[in-house]
Amino acid sequence: MIIQKIEICNFRSYYKSNTFELANGLNLIIGSNGDGKTTFYEALEWLFRTDGTNKMDSKYISKKRMEELFANESDDVRVSMTYEHKGTIKTLEKMFHFTKSFDGEVSPSNYSYTLTELSGVERTVKDGIRFDYDLPSEIRKYTMFKGESDLDVFQNSNALKMLVETFSDVKDFEAYFAFMEYATKKADQARDNAQKLDKKNTDKIKQLKYTIERESSTLSDIEREIKNKENEAVNFDGLLKSIEQSKEASKLLINVNRRIETLSQKRFQTQARIDENYTINLLDNMWILMGFGDIAEEYSAKVNEIDLKRRKLEQDYLLTAGADKVLKKMQAMKTDFVPLPVHIPGQKIMQEMLDEEVCKICGRRAEKHSEAWEYMLHRLEEYKESLKADEDEEIEPYYKNNYIVELQKRDTTLNDNLAEITKMRRKIQDAIAFNNRLHDEVKKIDANLNLEFEQKKRILAQTDGLTEEQLLANYENISNWVEQKNKAENRIATLKHQRSQHRATLDEAQEDLSKLAEGTSAAIYAKTALIIRQISEAFKTAKETNKKRLLHAIEDESNVFLEKLNTNDFKGTIRILEKVNGQGEAVLINNDNTRIFNPNTALRTTYLMSVLFAIGKLSSEKDKTEFPLLFDAPTSSFTDAKESEFFNVISTLNKQVIIVTKSFLKESANGEVVLDQNKVDEISGRVFRIEKKKPFDDKKLGTIQTVISKIK
């Protein structure tokens, strides 16, 4: 079958009549998003539907055509395909009428589906469902594919069975199987009826029949359990494959989550070590005095200066007071210098110097009872004495208050603590530096956390819609699924062994029963039943051989196409596997005979398309005709270079291929999407460009119209 022309009229964005004149070979229909690529594919899907569903649907009607109709005006939605099949030109056409009412409603009517054959000048119009004779529905499943995810024909659980029935002679055996089962049953009944007359072997016959019934029942139970276990194994295998496809992502996600947890704990611990209670420490730990050193020195100098003046004035006052008692007192006080106040050094410091036998003012030793030590003792006693009230004092003191003395005492106290205050500066600096280092560490942890969270986003964005919970749950369940799969497979092996044993017992009982029939009227029936069973087993063996031959043929042809389509790159070897439940699967095998899980998307697309080409070739060999292949965006994951190479290889194949794609487009300097003519020129085949007619209103669907340009 070669498609020559496709016409689309008033089908969604295809306003009025639009025609594609196709070539026998590669046909590219290039369009950007929203230009009508998917609509083209869906128009053909609607045309090819022969089951009588979706006949007339208002969603198919061109919005633009609908809006421009006047009241009571009509038009048609029509999709037709002209093709050549086995030397005859035919046109398949599906259409319906639509009319706009006075209130603006549109109603469809007059549906028709026809297949017109042209033979010379004669035209024969038939029902469109006869298209199934030219392109059977079971074949169409292997000719139309929407997107890369749709390329795996074996994702349908019945795909292998349909392939075997369609492209091999296995289905021819089914009628024989039914007949053999019927004939065996009748032969057994005839034998049993004849053996009822054999009184001599009644007990043996009864025992053998019991054995046959028991073994047949057991075999039936075993077959049923085998089927259940095979389904279990397939289900767990499917779960494991879904994990296999995302196992790497699951591992990465688990490792990322572990790193996030470790970093989060480290951040919490580091943050907890930061102590920035500076406001509290200013008062509670006297940090406010950190800058007091310079102030204390200035304060001390001023206090000493004013104290010196105080003592000088007081001395002059006492010297001029004239009291004998005072004169006596002054004689004791008179020196060539102004003496220190009795409270300097303080009582505690003076006592400390006496205990340690050292003068901490001059730094010299003052052994006990030495002149220096006695002097310090005298000074201490003098200070203690000054604290006592002098009852005999008759002269009014020069200073009635002791403010300056209090200031001097405060100065002494501050100077005693000045060393600790100086140390406090270093302590505060160390605390702030320590906190700053912790802050820097937290920033680094936050930066690493951000990197891990970004990695986590990338992992989840590339897992085909699986959530984080699903990935983690799948990974956690893998050991359980492996165990369950192994249990099912081990049980299947055990059951098959038991089946062979019970079959042997059953065959032996049937053979013994046939031997008992020898020489009697039942002999012919027993022999007939035995021969029929042998023929039935031969048919089963032939059916299995036929199926394996077909799978090997698909494998061989697939690898031939893979060699052509995937040049200068790793490709592996295609194998068509049959699962325990009879489902098929196309996989890639490495040279060490291990399966290649999760091949890159471009390689996956290439090897699955190779399988499709192989099936197409086998179909053409069987029916002596070629069937076209139609793909909607099959190479979206390809690089530009890979895509050009891929299309060029397809153009060399002796097969009609129609590919709807947004490849070979680029953005111009002014931001418009235009055709990359240089790349198009490198392609051998027919090329069409579809695009939205300009201008259009991006808020109004009724302004959208797909226009077609034939490029080459």
C-alpha positions as CSV (number, residue, x, y, z in Angstrom):
1,M,0.0,0.0,0.0
2,I,1.3,3.4,-1.0
3,I,-0.5,6.6,0.1
4,Q,-0.6,9.1,-2.7
5,K,-2.7,11.9,-1.3
6,I,-4.3,13.0,1.9
7,E,-7.0,15.7,1.9
8,I,-8.2,17.4,5.1
9,C,-11.2,19.7,5.0
10,N,-12.6,21.8,7.9
11,F,-11.1,19.4,10.4
12,R,-10.2,21.6,13.4
13,S,-7.4,24.0,12.3
14,Y,-7.4,22.7,8.7
15,Y,-9.8,25.3,7.4
16,K,-11.5,24.4,4.1
17,S,-9.6,22.1,1.8
18,N,-5.9,21.1,2.4
19,T,-3.9,18.6,0.4
20,F,-0.7,16.6,1.0
21,E,0.7,14.9,-2.2
22,L,2.9,12.2,-0.7
23,A,5.9,10.3,-2.2
24,N,6.9,6.7,-2.0
25,G,9.6,7.0,0.6
26,L,10.3,9.5,3.3
27,N,7.7,12.3,3.8
28,L,8.4,15.0,6.4
29,I,5.6,17.3,7.7
30,I,7.4,20.0,9.7
31,G,5.6,22.3,12.1
32,S,6.1,24.1,15.3
33,N,3.9,23.8,18.4
34,G,0.3,24.5,17.7
35,D,0.7,24.5,13.9
36,G,-1.4,21.4,13.3
37,K,0.9,18.4,13.6
38,T,-1.1,16.5,16.1
39,T,-4.3,17.4,14.3
40,F,-3.0,15.8,11.1
41,Y,-2.3,12.6,13.0
42,E,-5.7,12.7,14.7
43,A,-7.4,13.3,11.3
44,L,-5.9,10.0,10.0
45,E,-6.8,8.2,13.2
46,W,-10.4,9.3,12.7
47,L,-10.3,8.3,9.0
48,F,-8.9,4.8,9.8
49,R,-11.4,4.0,12.6
50,T,-13.7,1.3,11.2
51,D,-15.5,0.3,14.4
52,G,-18.3,2.9,13.9
53,T,-17.4,5.0,16.9
54,N,-16.7,8.8,16.9
55,K,-18.6,9.2,13.7
56,M,-19.7,12.8,14.1
57,D,-18.2,15.0,16.8
58,S,-18.5,18.7,16.8
59,K,-15.0,19.0,18.3
60,Y,-13.7,18.1,14.8
61,I,-15.4,21.1,13.1
62,S,-13.1,24.0,12.1
63,K,-13.8,26.8,14.6
64,K,-12.9,29.3,11.9
65,R,-15.3,27.8,9.4
66,M,-18.0,27.5,12.0
67,E,-17.9,31.1,13.0
68,E,-18.0,32.5,9.5
69,L,-21.1,30.6,8.5
70,F,-24.4,32.4,8.2
71,A,-27.6,31.1,9.8
72,N,-28.8,28.0,8.0
73,E,-25.6,27.7,6.0
74,S,-23.8,24.3,5.9
75,D,-20.4,22.8,5.1
76,D,-18.6,19.5,5.5
77,V,-15.9,18.0,7.6
78,R,-14.0,15.6,5.4
79,V,-10.8,13.5,5.5
80,S,-9.8,11.4,2.6
81,M,-6.9,9.3,1.5
82,T,-6.0,8.1,-2.0
83,Y,-3.8,5.1,-2.1
84,E,-2.6,2.4,-4.4
85,H,-3.0,-1.2,-3.2
86,K,-2.1,-4.2,-5.2
87,G,-2.4,-2.3,-8.5
88,T,-5.7,-0.7,-7.7
89,I,-6.2,3.0,-6.9
90,K,-8.6,3.6,-4.0
91,T,-9.9,6.5,-2.0
92,L,-11.0,6.2,1.6
93,E,-13.2,9.1,2.7
94,K,-15.0,9.9,5.9
95,M,-17.2,13.0,6.2
96,F,-20.2,14.5,7.9
97,H,-22.3,17.6,7.2
98,F,-22.7,20.5,9.7
99,T,-25.2,23.3,9.7
100,K,-25.4,26.5,11.7
101,S,-28.8,27.4,13.2
102,F,-30.3,30.8,13.7
103,D,-29.3,30.8,17.4
104,G,-25.6,30.0,16.5
105,E,-25.7,26.3,17.3
106,V,-23.9,23.9,15.0
107,S,-25.4,20.5,14.4
108,P,-23.7,17.6,12.5
109,S,-25.6,15.3,10.2
110,N,-25.3,13.0,7.1
111,Y,-22.3,10.9,8.2
112,S,-20.7,8.8,5.4
113,Y,-17.8,6.5,5.2
114,T,-16.9,5.2,1.8
115,L,-14.1,3.3,0.0
116,T,-14.1,4.1,-3.8
117,E,-12.1,1.8,-6.2
118,L,-11.0,3.1,-9.6
119,S,-10.7,0.5,-12.3
120,G,-10.1,2.2,-15.6
121,V,-13.1,4.5,-16.0
122,E,-15.2,2.6,-13.6
123,R,-15.8,3.7,-10.0
124,T,-17.0,1.3,-7.4
125,V,-18.2,2.7,-4.1
126,K,-18.1,0.4,-1.1
127,D,-18.6,0.7,2.7
128,G,-15.5,2.2,4.3
129,I,-15.2,-0.7,6.7
130,R,-13.8,-2.7,3.8
131,F,-10.6,-0.7,4.3
132,D,-9.9,-3.4,6.9
133,Y,-9.2,-5.8,4.0
134,D,-6.4,-3.5,2.7
135,L,-5.0,-2.4,6.1
136,P,-6.3,-4.8,8.7
137,S,-6.8,-3.3,12.2
138,E,-4.3,-5.7,13.6
139,I,-1.7,-4.4,11.1
140,R,-2.6,-0.7,11.8
141,K,-1.4,-1.2,15.4
142,Y,2.1,-1.5,13.9
143,T,1.8,1.4,11.4
144,M,0.7,4.5,13.5
145,F,2.7,5.8,16.5
146,K,2.2,9.0,18.5
147,G,5.3,10.1,20.2
148,E,8.4,8.2,21.4
149,S,6.5,6.6,24.3
150,D,4.1,4.9,21.8
151,L,6.8,3.1,19.9
152,D,7.0,0.0,22.1
153,V,4.5,-2.3,20.4
154,F,5.0,-4.9,23.2
155,Q,3.7,-2.6,25.9
156,N,0.3,-4.1,25.0
157,S,0.0,-7.4,26.9
158,N,-1.6,-9.1,23.8
159,A,0.9,-7.7,21.3
160,L,3.0,-10.9,21.0
161,K,-0.1,-13.1,20.7
162,M,-1.5,-10.8,17.9
163,L,1.9,-10.8,16.2
164,V,2.1,-14.5,16.2
165,E,-1.5,-14.9,15.0
166,T,-1.1,-12.2,12.3
167,F,2.4,-13.0,10.9
168,S,2.7,-16.7,11.4
169,D,0.6,-19.8,10.6
170,V,-0.1,-20.5,14.3
171,K,-3.7,-19.4,14.0
172,D,-4.2,-22.2,11.5
173,F,-3.6,-24.7,14.3
174,E,-6.4,-23.4,16.5
175,A,-9.1,-25.2,14.5
176,Y,-7.1,-28.4,14.7
177,F,-6.7,-28.1,18.4
178,A,-10.4,-27.8,18.9
179,F,-11.1,-30.8,16.7
180,M,-8.4,-32.9,18.4
181,E,-9.9,-32.2,21.8
182,Y,-13.3,-33.2,20.6
183,A,-12.0,-36.3,18.8
184,T,-10.0,-37.4,21.8
185,K,-13.0,-37.0,24.0
186,K,-15.2,-39.0,21.7
187,A,-12.6,-41.8,21.2
188,D,-12.2,-42.1,25.0
189,Q,-16.0,-42.4,25.4
190,A,-16.2,-45.1,22.7
191,R,-13.3,-47.0,24.3
192,D,-14.9,-46.7,27.7
193,N,-18.2,-48.0,26.4
194,A,-16.5,-50.9,24.7
195,Q,-14.5,-51.8,27.8
196,K,-17.6,-52.1,29.9
197,L,-18.1,-55.4,28.2
198,D,-14.7,-56.7,29.4
199,K,-15.7,-58.4,32.7
200,K,-12.3,-60.0,33.0
201,N,-10.4,-56.8,33.6
202,T,-13.2,-54.8,35.3
203,D,-11.2,-54.1,38.4
204,K,-8.0,-53.1,36.6
205,I,-10.0,-50.9,34.2
206,K,-11.7,-49.2,37.1
207,Q,-8.4,-48.6,38.9
208,L,-6.8,-47.2,35.7
209,K,-9.7,-44.9,35.1
210,Y,-9.5,-43.6,38.7
211,T,-5.8,-43.0,38.1
212,I,-6.5,-41.1,34.9
213,E,-9.3,-39.0,36.5
214,R,-7.1,-38.2,39.5
215,E,-4.0,-37.3,37.4
216,S,-6.1,-35.3,35.0
217,S,-7.6,-33.3,37.8
218,T,-4.2,-32.8,39.4
219,L,-2.7,-31.7,36.1
220,S,-5.6,-29.2,35.8
221,D,-4.8,-27.8,39.2
222,I,-1.1,-27.6,38.5
223,E,-1.7,-25.8,35.2
224,R,-4.0,-23.3,37.0
225,E,-1.4,-22.7,39.7
226,I,1.4,-22.4,37.1
227,K,-0.6,-19.7,35.3
228,N,-1.2,-17.8,38.6
229,K,2.5,-18.0,39.5
230,E,3.5,-17.0,36.0
231,N,1.3,-13.9,36.4
232,E,2.8,-13.2,39.8
233,A,6.3,-13.5,38.4
234,V,5.4,-11.2,35.5
235,N,3.9,-8.7,37.9
236,F,6.9,-8.6,40.2
237,D,9.2,-8.6,37.1
238,G,7.3,-5.5,35.9
239,L,7.6,-3.9,39.3
240,L,11.3,-4.6,39.3
241,K,11.7,-3.2,35.8
242,S,9.9,-0.1,36.8
243,I,12.5,0.1,39.6
244,E,15.3,-0.8,37.3
245,Q,14.3,2.1,35.1
246,S,14.4,4.5,38.1
247,K,16.8,2.6,40.3
248,E,19.7,4.9,39.6
249,A,17.5,7.9,40.3
250,S,16.3,6.2,43.5
251,K,19.9,5.6,44.6
252,L,20.8,9.1,43.8
253,L,17.8,10.4,45.7
254,I,18.5,8.3,48.7
255,N,22.1,9.5,48.8
256,V,21.0,13.1,48.3
257,N,18.5,12.8,51.2
258,R,21.2,11.3,53.4
259,R,23.5,14.2,52.6
260,I,20.7,16.7,53.2
261,E,19.9,15.0,56.6
262,T,23.6,15.1,57.6
263,L,24.1,18.7,56.5
264,S,20.8,19.7,58.3
265,Q,22.0,18.1,61.5
266,K,25.4,19.7,61.2
267,R,23.7,23.1,60.6
268,F,21.5,22.6,63.6
269,Q,24.5,21.7,65.8
270,T,26.6,24.5,64.5
271,Q,23.8,27.1,64.9
272,A,23.2,25.9,68.4
273,R,26.9,26.7,69.3
274,I,26.5,30.3,68.3
275,D,26.1,32.5,71.4
276,E,25.3,36.1,70.5
277,N,23.7,37.2,73.7
278,Y,25.8,40.4,73.5
279,T,23.2,42.7,75.1
280,I,22.9,40.4,78.1
281,N,26.7,40.0,78.4
282,L,27.2,43.8,78.3
283,L,25.7,44.0,81.8
284,D,25.8,40.5,83.3
285,N,29.4,39.9,82.3
286,M,30.4,43.6,82.4
287,W,31.3,43.6,78.7
288,I,30.3,47.3,78.8
289,L,33.6,48.0,80.5
290,M,35.6,46.6,77.6
291,G,36.6,50.2,76.5
292,F,37.1,51.4,80.1
293,G,40.9,51.2,80.2
294,D,41.6,54.6,78.7
295,I,38.8,56.2,80.7
296,A,40.1,54.5,83.9
297,E,43.6,55.9,83.3
298,E,42.2,59.4,82.8
299,Y,40.0,59.1,85.8
300,S,42.9,57.9,88.0
301,A,45.1,60.9,86.9
302,K,42.3,63.4,87.7
303,V,41.5,61.8,91.1
304,N,45.2,61.7,92.1
305,E,45.5,65.4,91.1
306,I,42.5,66.5,93.1
307,D,43.4,64.3,96.0
308,L,46.9,65.8,96.1
309,K,45.3,69.3,96.3
310,R,42.9,68.1,99.0
311,R,45.7,66.8,101.2
312,K,47.8,70.0,100.6
313,L,44.9,72.2,101.6
314,E,44.1,70.0,104.6
315,Q,47.7,70.0,105.7
316,D,47.9,73.8,105.5
317,Y,44.7,74.1,107.4
318,L,45.9,71.9,110.2
319,L,49.3,73.7,110.4
320,T,47.6,77.0,110.9
321,A,44.9,75.8,113.3
322,G,47.1,76.5,116.4
323,A,45.8,73.7,118.5
324,D,48.4,72.0,120.6
325,K,46.8,68.7,119.9
326,V,46.8,69.4,116.3
327,L,50.4,70.6,116.3
328,K,51.4,67.3,118.0
329,K,49.5,65.4,115.4
330,M,51.1,67.5,112.6
331,Q,54.5,66.8,113.9
332,A,53.9,63.1,113.3
333,M,52.6,63.9,109.8
334,K,55.2,66.4,108.8
335,T,57.4,65.2,105.9
336,D,59.3,66.7,103.0
337,F,56.5,65.4,100.7
338,V,52.8,65.1,100.7
339,P,52.2,61.6,102.1
340,L,49.8,59.1,100.6
341,P,46.4,58.8,102.1
342,V,46.2,56.1,104.8
343,H,43.8,54.1,102.7
344,I,46.3,53.7,99.9
345,P,47.1,50.9,99.3
346,G,43.8,49.4,100.4
347,Q,43.4,47.3,103.5
348,K,43.2,44.0,101.6
349,I,46.2,44.8,99.4
350,M,48.3,45.8,102.5
351,Q,47.3,42.7,104.3
352,E,48.2,40.7,101.3
353,M,51.7,42.3,101.1
354,L,52.3,41.5,104.8
355,D,51.3,37.9,104.3
356,E,53.4,37.4,101.3
357,E,56.3,39.6,102.8
358,V,56.7,41.7,99.7
359,C,56.0,45.3,98.8
360,K,53.9,45.2,95.7
361,I,54.3,49.0,95.2
362,C,58.1,48.9,94.8
363,G,58.4,45.2,94.1
364,R,61.0,44.5,96.9
365,R,61.1,41.8,99.5
366,A,59.9,42.7,103.0
367,E,60.7,39.9,105.4
368,K,58.7,39.6,108.5
369,H,59.7,42.0,111.3
370,S,62.1,43.8,108.9
371,E,62.0,47.6,108.8
372,A,60.0,47.6,105.5
373,W,57.6,44.9,106.9
374,E,57.1,46.9,110.1
375,Y,56.4,50.0,108.1
376,M,53.7,48.3,106.1
377,L,52.2,47.0,109.4
378,H,52.3,50.5,110.8
379,R,50.5,51.8,107.7
380,L,47.8,49.1,108.0
381,E,47.3,49.9,111.7
382,E,47.2,53.6,110.9
383,Y,44.5,52.9,108.3
384,K,42.5,50.9,110.7
385,E,42.8,53.6,113.3
386,S,41.6,56.2,110.9
387,L,38.4,54.3,110.6
388,K,37.7,54.8,114.3
389,A,35.9,57.9,115.5
390,D,38.3,60.3,117.3
391,E,36.4,61.4,120.5
392,D,39.0,63.9,121.5
393,E,39.0,65.7,118.1
394,E,38.1,69.3,118.9
395,I,39.0,71.0,115.6
396,E,36.4,71.2,112.9
397,P,37.7,69.2,109.9
398,Y,38.7,71.2,106.8
399,Y,36.6,68.8,104.7
400,K,33.3,67.9,106.3
401,N,32.6,65.2,103.7
402,N,34.9,62.5,102.3
403,Y,33.9,62.7,98.7
404,I,37.4,62.9,97.4
405,V,38.5,60.0,99.6
406,E,35.6,58.0,98.2
407,L,36.8,58.8,94.7
408,Q,40.3,57.7,95.7
409,K,39.0,54.5,97.1
410,R,36.9,53.9,93.9
411,D,40.0,54.6,91.8
412,T,41.9,52.0,93.9
413,T,39.2,49.4,93.3
414,L,39.0,50.1,89.6
415,N,42.8,49.9,89.2
416,D,42.7,46.6,91.1
417,N,40.2,45.3,88.5
418,L,41.8,46.9,85.5
419,A,43.8,43.8,84.6
420,E,40.6,41.7,84.4
421,I,38.9,44.4,82.3
422,T,41.9,44.3,79.9
423,K,41.6,40.5,79.7
424,M,37.9,40.9,78.9
425,R,38.7,42.7,75.7
426,R,40.5,39.6,74.4
427,K,37.7,37.4,75.6
428,I,35.1,39.4,73.8
429,Q,37.1,39.5,70.6
430,D,37.6,35.7,70.8
431,A,33.8,35.2,71.4
432,I,32.9,37.4,68.4
433,A,35.5,35.8,66.2
434,F,34.3,32.3,67.2
435,N,30.7,33.3,66.4
436,N,31.8,34.7,63.0
437,R,33.6,31.5,62.2
438,L,30.4,29.5,63.1
439,H,28.4,31.9,60.9
440,D,30.8,31.3,58.0
441,E,30.4,27.5,58.6
442,V,26.6,27.8,58.5
443,K,26.8,29.7,55.3
444,K,28.9,27.0,53.7
445,I,26.5,24.3,55.0
446,D,23.6,26.4,53.5
447,A,25.4,26.6,50.2
448,N,25.9,22.8,50.1
449,L,22.3,22.3,51.2
450,N,21.2,24.4,48.2
451,L,23.3,22.3,45.9
452,E,21.8,19.1,47.3
453,F,18.2,20.5,47.0
454,E,18.9,21.5,43.4
455,Q,20.3,18.0,42.7
456,K,17.1,16.6,44.2
457,K,14.9,18.7,42.0
458,R,16.9,17.6,38.9
459,I,16.5,13.9,39.9
460,L,12.7,14.2,40.5
461,A,12.3,16.2,37.2
462,Q,13.7,13.3,35.2
463,T,11.8,10.3,36.7
464,D,8.8,10.2,34.4
465,G,6.3,11.6,36.9
466,L,7.3,9.4,39.8
467,T,7.1,11.2,43.1
468,E,9.8,11.2,45.7
469,E,7.6,8.9,47.9
470,Q,7.1,6.5,45.1
471,L,10.9,6.4,44.3
472,L,11.8,5.7,47.9
473,A,9.0,3.2,48.4
474,N,10.0,1.3,45.2
475,Y,13.6,1.2,46.3
476,E,12.6,0.0,49.8
477,N,10.4,-2.7,48.3
478,I,13.0,-4.1,45.9
479,S,14.3,-6.8,48.2
480,N,10.7,-8.0,48.9
481,W,9.8,-8.0,45.2
482,V,13.0,-9.9,44.3
483,E,12.1,-12.4,47.0
484,Q,8.5,-12.8,45.8
485,K,9.6,-13.1,42.2
486,N,12.1,-15.8,43.1
487,K,9.5,-17.6,45.1
488,A,7.1,-17.6,42.2
489,E,9.7,-18.7,39.7
490,N,10.9,-21.5,42.1
491,R,7.4,-22.6,42.6
492,I,6.8,-22.6,38.8
493,A,9.9,-24.8,38.4
494,T,8.6,-27.2,41.0
495,L,5.1,-27.2,39.5
496,K,6.5,-28.0,36.0
497,H,8.5,-30.8,37.4
498,Q,5.4,-32.1,39.2
499,R,3.5,-31.7,35.9
500,S,5.9,-33.8,34.0
501,Q,5.7,-36.5,36.7
502,H,1.9,-36.5,36.7
503,R,1.8,-36.4,32.9
504,A,4.1,-39.5,32.8
505,T,1.8,-41.2,35.3
506,L,-1.3,-40.2,33.2
507,D,0.4,-41.4,30.0
508,E,1.3,-44.7,31.6
509,A,-2.2,-45.2,32.9
510,Q,-3.7,-44.4,29.4
511,E,-1.2,-46.7,27.8
512,D,-2.1,-49.5,30.2
513,L,-5.7,-48.9,29.6
514,S,-5.1,-49.2,25.9
515,K,-3.2,-52.4,26.4
516,L,-6.1,-53.9,28.2
517,A,-8.2,-53.1,25.2
518,E,-6.1,-55.2,22.9
519,G,-7.9,-58.2,21.5
520,T,-11.3,-56.6,22.4
521,S,-13.8,-54.5,20.6
522,A,-12.3,-51.4,22.4
523,A,-8.9,-51.8,20.8
524,I,-9.7,-49.7,17.8
525,Y,-11.0,-46.8,19.9
526,A,-8.1,-47.0,22.3
527,K,-5.6,-46.9,19.5
528,T,-7.5,-44.0,17.9
529,A,-7.5,-42.0,21.1
530,L,-3.7,-42.6,21.5
531,I,-3.0,-41.5,17.9
532,I,-5.1,-38.3,18.3
533,R,-3.2,-37.4,21.5
534,Q,0.1,-37.9,19.7
535,I,-1.1,-35.7,16.8
536,S,-2.3,-33.1,19.3
537,E,1.2,-33.0,20.9
538,A,2.8,-32.7,17.5
539,F,0.6,-29.7,16.8
540,K,1.6,-28.1,20.1
541,T,5.2,-28.6,19.3
542,A,4.8,-27.2,15.8
543,K,2.9,-24.2,17.1
544,E,5.7,-23.4,19.6
545,T,8.4,-23.9,16.9
546,N,6.4,-21.6,14.5
547,K,6.3,-18.9,17.2
548,K,10.0,-19.1,17.9
549,R,10.8,-19.0,14.2
550,L,8.7,-15.8,13.9
551,L,10.4,-14.2,16.9
552,H,13.9,-15.0,15.5
553,A,12.8,-13.5,12.2
554,I,11.7,-10.3,13.8
555,E,15.0,-10.2,15.8
556,D,17.1,-10.7,12.7
557,E,15.3,-8.1,10.6
558,S,15.3,-5.7,13.6
559,N,19.0,-5.9,14.0
560,V,19.5,-5.3,10.2
561,F,17.5,-2.1,10.5
562,L,19.3,-1.1,13.7
563,E,22.6,-1.4,11.9
564,K,21.4,1.0,9.3
565,L,19.6,3.5,11.6
566,N,22.2,3.7,14.3
567,T,25.5,4.2,12.5
568,N,28.6,5.4,14.2
569,D,27.2,4.8,17.7
570,F,26.7,2.1,20.3
571,K,23.7,0.0,19.4
572,G,23.7,-3.4,21.2
573,T,21.7,-6.3,19.9
574,I,17.9,-6.6,19.8
575,R,16.2,-9.6,21.3
576,I,12.5,-10.4,21.4
577,L,11.8,-12.2,24.7
578,E,8.8,-14.1,25.7
579,K,7.8,-13.8,29.3
580,V,6.5,-16.7,31.4
581,N,2.9,-15.5,30.8
582,G,3.3,-15.3,27.1
583,Q,3.8,-11.6,26.8
584,G,6.5,-10.2,24.6
585,E,9.3,-7.7,25.1
586,A,11.8,-6.1,22.9
587,V,15.1,-5.5,24.7
588,L,18.7,-4.6,24.0
589,I,21.5,-7.1,24.9
590,N,25.1,-6.4,25.4
591,N,27.8,-8.5,23.8
592,D,28.2,-10.4,27.2
593,N,24.5,-11.4,26.9
594,T,23.4,-9.1,29.7
595,R,20.4,-6.9,29.3
596,I,20.9,-3.1,28.8
597,F,18.5,-1.4,31.1
598,N,17.6,2.3,30.5
599,P,19.3,3.0,27.2
600,N,19.4,6.6,26.3
601,T,16.1,7.9,24.7
602,A,17.6,8.2,21.2
603,L,18.9,4.6,21.3
604,R,15.6,3.4,22.7
605,T,13.7,5.2,19.9
606,T,16.0,3.8,17.3
607,Y,15.8,0.1,18.3
608,L,12.0,0.2,18.8
609,M,11.6,1.8,15.4
610,S,13.9,-0.9,14.0
611,V,11.5,-3.5,15.4
612,L,8.6,-1.7,13.7
613,F,10.4,-1.7,10.4
614,A,11.1,-5.4,10.8
615,I,7.4,-6.1,11.5
616,G,6.5,-4.0,8.5
617,K,8.9,-6.0,6.3
618,L,7.5,-9.3,7.5
619,S,4.0,-8.1,6.9
620,S,4.9,-7.1,3.3
621,E,6.5,-10.5,2.8
622,K,3.4,-12.3,4.1
623,D,0.8,-10.2,2.2
624,K,3.0,-9.3,-0.7
625,T,2.4,-5.6,-0.1
626,E,4.1,-2.8,1.8
627,F,2.3,-0.8,4.5
628,P,3.3,2.8,5.3
629,L,4.5,3.8,8.7
630,L,3.2,7.1,10.3
631,F,5.0,8.7,13.2
632,D,4.1,11.7,15.3
633,A,7.2,13.3,16.8
634,P,9.3,10.2,17.2
635,T,12.7,11.9,17.4
636,S,12.2,14.6,19.9
637,S,15.1,13.4,22.0
638,F,17.6,13.3,19.1
639,T,20.4,15.8,18.6
640,D,20.3,17.8,15.4
641,A,23.1,15.8,13.9
642,K,21.7,12.5,15.0
643,E,18.3,13.5,13.6
644,S,19.6,14.5,10.2
645,E,21.5,11.2,9.9
646,F,18.5,9.2,11.0
647,F,16.2,10.8,8.5
648,N,18.7,10.3,5.7
649,V,19.0,6.6,6.5
650,I,15.2,6.2,6.5
651,S,15.0,7.9,3.1
652,T,17.2,5.1,1.7
653,L,14.8,2.4,2.9
654,N,12.4,1.0,0.3
655,K,9.4,2.0,2.5
656,Q,6.9,4.8,2.7
657,V,7.4,6.6,6.0
658,I,5.4,9.7,7.1
659,I,6.9,11.6,10.0
660,V,5.3,14.6,11.6
661,T,7.9,16.6,13.4
662,K,9.0,20.0,14.7
663,S,12.6,19.3,13.7
664,F,14.5,21.4,11.1
665,L,13.1,24.7,12.6
666,K,15.2,27.4,14.0
667,E,14.7,30.9,15.5
668,S,15.5,33.8,13.2
669,A,17.2,37.1,14.3
670,N,13.9,38.7,14.9
671,G,12.6,35.9,17.1
672,E,10.4,34.1,14.5
673,V,10.4,30.3,14.0
674,V,11.6,29.6,10.5
675,L,12.6,26.5,8.4
676,D,16.3,25.6,8.5
677,Q,16.6,25.3,4.8
678,N,20.2,24.1,4.8
679,K,19.3,21.1,6.9
680,V,16.2,20.4,4.8
681,D,18.3,20.4,1.7
682,E,20.4,17.6,3.2
683,I,17.3,15.3,3.4
684,S,16.2,13.1,0.6
685,G,12.4,12.9,0.4
686,R,9.2,15.0,0.3
687,V,9.0,17.9,2.7
688,F,6.0,19.9,3.8
689,R,5.9,22.9,6.1
690,I,2.7,23.5,8.1
691,E,2.2,26.7,10.1
692,K,-0.5,29.0,11.5
693,K,-1.7,31.6,9.0
694,K,-0.8,35.1,10.1
695,P,-2.1,37.3,11.5
696,F,-4.1,35.5,14.2
697,D,-5.6,36.4,17.6
698,D,-3.8,34.4,20.2
699,K,-6.9,34.6,22.4
700,K,-9.4,33.5,19.7
701,L,-9.4,30.0,18.4
702,G,-11.6,31.0,15.4
703,T,-8.6,32.8,13.9
704,I,-6.3,29.8,13.8
705,Q,-5.8,28.2,10.4
706,T,-3.2,25.7,9.3
707,V,-1.6,26.4,5.9
708,I,0.5,23.9,4.0
709,S,3.6,24.7,1.9
710,K,5.4,22.0,-0.2
711,I,9.1,22.6,0.3
712,K,10.5,19.8,-1.8
